Amino acid sequence: MQHSARYVVIFAAAVCVVCSVFVSAAAVSLRERQEANKLLDRQKKVLTVAGMMRDGESLPAAEVARIFETSVRTHVVRLAGGRMLPDVDPELYDPRQAAADPDRSHPAPSNRAGILRVADQQLVYHVVEDGDVSAVILPIEGKGLWSTLYGYLALAPDTRTVRGITFYEHGETPGLGGEVDNPGWKAKWPGRLAFDEDWTPRIGVKKGVAGPPESDPYRVDGLSGATITSRGVTQLLEFWLGEAGFGPYLTEFRSGGGRG
Ligand SMILES: Cc1cc2nc3c(=O)[nH]c(=O)nc-3n(C[C@H](O)[C@H](O)[C@H](O)COP(=O)(O)O)c2cc1C
């Protein structure tokens, strides 16, 4: 049976309308669940970098939320000056959205991490044990070879000793730059030193193999075949630990402020 051109066009348009209604309805109805999953993933990463969950450990969502709520305090800090902003609700603050808003962000000073704009305010996480902060967790981001890497760096309360690092989002090549996710590589970070005695950021990834933390405190093994991603990690740490990043906040923390 042959259909007229008019029939074919109307039929195709009807199929498009039905499909687009279906896709839009799915997107709207799943948005809340996607947001909840995103939050859960961040919470897991924060707990993992703090050493409170094992890499790849699977816990029920309610258990992750319970551990996070009991042990982690989220704060908003102003990068310039490093003060905490107790009046800003961290649950409602999205630094990535703020970084895209000219009224709530500023151009990054010249840097090697490929960072162009920075939100004026950032989130920091405190792990609290027996009323004391036992780790400070800083969000970090910067360019690798193909993508922007987003992750967290955990520091001991001395703010010099590294507790861990993790990347929760990137588009580097699996097996090359994507090895930033490898638990074996991440295990090389704890015990290294982020800053030297003068509080200059020194931690970074070298090309080749680093010594143990006692003899080679500022260097971590390079990712083989992925020098560009490795360099990106060094450069993003240089930025976020420096004066344009969390440097002022960490100074404030050491002086007894910024503890929440
Ligand atoms: C398909 C493809 C994917 C690559 N992915 C990465 C990557 O994710 N990160 C990276 O640093 N280098 C990657 N490289 C390698 C870089 O081009 C470059 O050769 C490498 O970073 C140099 O590191 P090396 O000095 O350790 O060999 C990739 C190369 C190819 C051909």
The ligand as an SDF file (V2000), in Angstrom:
LIG
                    3D

 31 33  0  0  0  0  0  0  0  0999 V2000
   44.6830    7.6480   21.9340 C   0  0  0  0  0  0  0  0  0  0  0  0
   45.6220    8.2970   22.9000 C   0  0  0  0  0  0  0  0  0  0  0  0
   45.1700    8.6520   24.1390 C   0  0  0  0  0  0  0  0  0  0  0  0
   46.0200    9.2740   25.0780 C   0  0  0  0  0  0  0  0  0  0  0  0
   45.5500    9.6220   26.2820 N   0  0  0  0  0  0  0  0  0  0  0  0
   46.3600   10.2560   27.1460 C   0  0  0  0  0  0  0  0  0  0  0  0
   45.8860   10.6910   28.4150 C   0  0  0  0  0  0  0  0  0  0  0  0
   44.7330   10.4700   28.8240 O   0  0  0  0  0  0  0  0  0  0  0  0
   46.7420   11.3720   29.2100 N   0  0  0  0  0  0  0  0  0  0  0  0
   48.0300   11.6430   28.8430 C   0  0  0  0  0  0  0  0  0  0  0  0
   48.7440   12.2900   29.6000 O   0  0  0  0  0  0  0  0  0  0  0  0
   48.5170   11.2060   27.6800 N   0  0  0  0  0  0  0  0  0  0  0  0
   47.7150   10.5250   26.8170 C   0  0  0  0  0  0  0  0  0  0  0  0
   48.1910   10.1140   25.6230 N   0  0  0  0  0  0  0  0  0  0  0  0
   49.6190   10.2330   25.3740 C   0  0  0  0  0  0  0  0  0  0  0  0
   50.0490   11.6710   25.0830 C   0  0  0  0  0  0  0  0  0  0  0  0
   49.7450   11.9990   23.7760 O   0  0  0  0  0  0  0  0  0  0  0  0
   51.5550   11.7930   25.3450 C   0  0  0  0  0  0  0  0  0  0  0  0
   52.2260   10.9810   24.4340 O   0  0  0  0  0  0  0  0  0  0  0  0
   51.8870   11.3420   26.7310 C   0  0  0  0  0  0  0  0  0  0  0  0
   51.2490   12.1170   27.6600 O   0  0  0  0  0  0  0  0  0  0  0  0
   53.3830   11.4240   26.9850 C   0  0  0  0  0  0  0  0  0  0  0  0
   53.6130   10.6860   28.1770 O   0  0  0  0  0  0  0  0  0  0  0  0
   54.9460    9.8480   28.4000 P   0  0  0  0  0  0  0  0  0  0  0  0
   56.0470   10.8500   28.2750 O   0  0  0  0  0  0  0  0  0  0  0  0
   54.8100    9.2620   29.7670 O   0  0  0  0  0  0  0  0  0  0  0  0
   54.9530    8.8060   27.3150 O   0  0  0  0  0  0  0  0  0  0  0  0
   47.3570    9.5020   24.7000 C   0  0  0  0  0  0  0  0  0  0  0  0
   47.8200    9.1390   23.4460 C   0  0  0  0  0  0  0  0  0  0  0  0
   46.9710    8.5390   22.5450 C   0  0  0  0  0  0  0  0  0  0  0  0
   47.4880    8.1790   21.1950 C   0  0  0  0  0  0  0  0  0  0  0  0
  1  2  1  0
  2  3  1  0
  2 30  2  0
  3  4  2  0
  4  5  1  0
  4 28  1  0
  5  6  2  0
  6  7  1  0
  6 13  1  0
  7  8  2  0
  7  9  1  0
  9 10  1  0
 10 11  2  0
 10 12  1  0
 12 13  2  0
 13 14  1  0
 14 15  1  0
 14 28  1  0
 15 16  1  0
 16 17  1  0
 16 18  1  0
 18 19  1  0
 18 20  1  0
 20 21  1  0
 20 22  1  0
 22 23  1  0
 23 24  1  0
 24 25  2  0
 24 26  1  0
 24 27  1  0
 28 29  2  0
 29 30  1  0
 30 31  1  0
M  END
$$$$
